[in-house]
Amino acid sequence: MSELAIPTSLLGLTIERHGAGAVVTVSGEIDLSTRREFEVHLDKALDAVSPPETLVVDLSEVTFLGSAGLALLLNTQKTAARRGTPLRVVATQRAVRRPVEAVGLSDALPLHGTVESALAGVPAPRTGEEILDFTLDADPVSR
């Protein structure tokens, strides 16, 4: 009988310094079961930067972002703002972009396309997907 390896976490986290800021790189799923681990890393990263240095949260490799993760990002944004530290979020996956846009957090958590653009403060251009998530019929009225 063989044993199956059970992962201890569904989340991968690293913190790295990048010039005048720090980048938290996240992979996997952010939900209620991984929230605390994510929170600990965000707190460490916030402590590692001094205003006006930037904290970037790179969610490019995140496959699921639940409401617990959204709430944590929003709370971290508020804490960072009180400290004078810009918090910027990198998101390229629909699994992250869609929840942020669907609950109306696009202004509170502006999303960036790359770590480099986040460090520079350049937000990702909006595609319109945050407003429309359906296709329009060319001739919707029958004659």
C-alpha positions as CSV (number, residue, x, y, z in Angstrom):
1,M,0.0,0.0,0.0
2,S,1.5,3.4,-1.0
3,E,1.0,6.6,0.8
4,L,-0.3,9.7,-0.9
5,A,1.4,12.9,-0.3
6,I,-1.0,15.5,1.1
7,P,0.1,19.1,0.5
8,T,0.4,21.2,3.6
9,S,-0.7,24.3,1.8
10,L,-2.5,25.2,-1.4
11,L,-0.5,28.4,-1.5
12,G,3.0,29.4,-2.6
13,L,4.4,32.6,-1.2
14,T,7.7,34.5,-1.6
15,I,8.8,38.0,-0.6
16,E,11.6,39.7,-2.6
17,R,13.1,43.2,-2.6
18,H,12.9,45.1,-5.9
19,G,14.6,48.5,-5.9
20,A,12.4,50.8,-3.8
21,G,9.9,48.2,-2.9
22,A,9.0,44.6,-2.1
23,V,7.1,42.1,-4.1
24,V,5.0,39.3,-2.6
25,T,4.5,36.6,-5.2
26,V,1.6,34.3,-4.7
27,S,0.6,31.0,-6.4
28,G,-2.3,28.7,-5.9
29,E,-5.6,29.3,-4.2
30,I,-6.5,32.2,-1.9
31,D,-9.6,31.3,0.2
32,L,-10.6,30.9,3.8
33,S,-8.2,28.0,4.3
34,T,-5.1,29.9,3.1
35,R,-6.1,33.4,4.3
36,R,-4.1,33.3,7.5
37,E,-0.8,32.2,5.8
38,F,-1.3,34.9,3.1
39,E,-2.0,37.5,5.8
40,V,1.2,36.6,7.7
41,H,3.3,37.1,4.5
42,L,1.5,40.4,3.7
43,D,2.2,41.7,7.2
44,K,5.9,40.7,6.9
45,A,6.2,42.4,3.6
46,L,4.5,45.6,4.9
47,D,7.0,45.6,7.8
48,A,9.9,45.2,5.3
49,V,9.0,48.4,3.4
50,S,9.3,52.0,4.5
51,P,7.1,54.8,3.1
52,P,7.1,55.8,0.3
53,E,8.4,52.4,-0.9
54,T,5.8,50.3,-2.8
55,L,4.4,46.9,-1.9
56,V,3.4,44.8,-4.9
57,V,1.3,41.7,-4.6
58,D,1.8,39.6,-7.6
59,L,-1.2,37.3,-8.1
60,S,-0.3,36.2,-11.7
61,E,0.0,32.6,-10.6
62,V,-3.2,32.5,-8.4
63,T,-5.8,30.0,-9.7
64,F,-8.6,31.0,-7.3
65,L,-9.4,34.2,-5.4
66,G,-12.3,33.9,-2.9
67,S,-14.0,36.5,-0.8
68,A,-11.6,35.9,2.2
69,G,-8.7,36.8,-0.1
70,L,-10.6,39.9,-1.5
71,A,-11.3,41.1,2.0
72,L,-7.7,40.6,3.1
73,L,-6.4,42.5,0.1
74,L,-8.8,45.4,0.8
75,N,-7.8,45.5,4.5
76,T,-4.1,45.4,3.5
77,Q,-4.7,48.2,1.1
78,K,-6.2,50.3,3.9
79,T,-3.3,49.5,6.3
80,A,-0.7,50.3,3.7
81,A,-2.4,53.6,2.9
82,R,-2.4,54.6,6.6
83,R,1.4,53.9,6.6
84,G,2.0,55.9,3.4
85,T,2.9,52.7,1.5
86,P,1.4,52.3,-2.0
87,L,0.0,48.8,-2.4
88,R,-0.3,47.6,-6.0
89,V,-1.8,44.3,-7.2
90,V,-0.6,42.4,-10.3
91,A,-3.3,40.2,-11.9
92,T,-3.3,38.7,-15.3
93,Q,-5.6,35.7,-14.7
94,R,-9.4,35.9,-15.1
95,A,-9.6,33.9,-11.8
96,V,-8.3,37.1,-10.1
97,R,-9.4,39.9,-12.3
98,R,-13.1,38.8,-12.5
99,P,-13.8,38.7,-8.7
100,V,-12.1,42.1,-8.2
101,E,-14.1,43.6,-11.0
102,A,-17.4,41.8,-10.2
103,V,-17.6,43.2,-6.6
104,G,-16.6,46.7,-7.7
105,L,-13.1,46.8,-6.2
106,S,-11.4,48.0,-9.4
107,D,-10.9,51.5,-8.0
108,A,-9.8,50.4,-4.5
109,L,-7.5,47.7,-5.9
110,P,-6.3,48.9,-9.3
111,L,-4.8,45.9,-11.2
112,H,-1.5,46.0,-13.0
113,G,-0.4,43.7,-15.9
114,T,3.2,43.2,-14.8
115,V,5.4,43.6,-11.7
116,E,7.4,46.2,-13.5
117,S,4.3,48.3,-14.3
118,A,3.1,47.9,-10.7
119,L,6.5,49.1,-9.4
120,A,6.2,52.1,-11.8
121,G,2.6,52.8,-10.9
122,V,1.2,52.2,-14.3
123,P,-2.3,50.4,-14.1
124,A,-3.3,47.8,-16.7
125,P,-5.6,49.1,-19.3
126,R,-9.2,48.1,-18.8
127,T,-10.6,45.8,-21.4
128,G,-14.3,46.5,-20.9
129,E,-14.7,42.9,-19.6
130,E,-15.3,44.4,-16.1
131,I,-18.5,46.0,-17.5
132,L,-19.7,43.6,-20.1
133,D,-19.4,39.9,-19.8
134,F,-21.6,38.9,-22.7
135,T,-21.7,39.3,-26.5
136,L,-24.1,41.6,-28.3
137,D,-26.2,40.4,-31.1
138,A,-25.6,42.5,-34.2
139,D,-29.4,42.8,-34.9
140,P,-31.2,42.4,-31.6
141,V,-34.6,43.6,-32.9
142,S,-36.6,41.2,-35.2
143,R,-38.5,42.9,-38.0
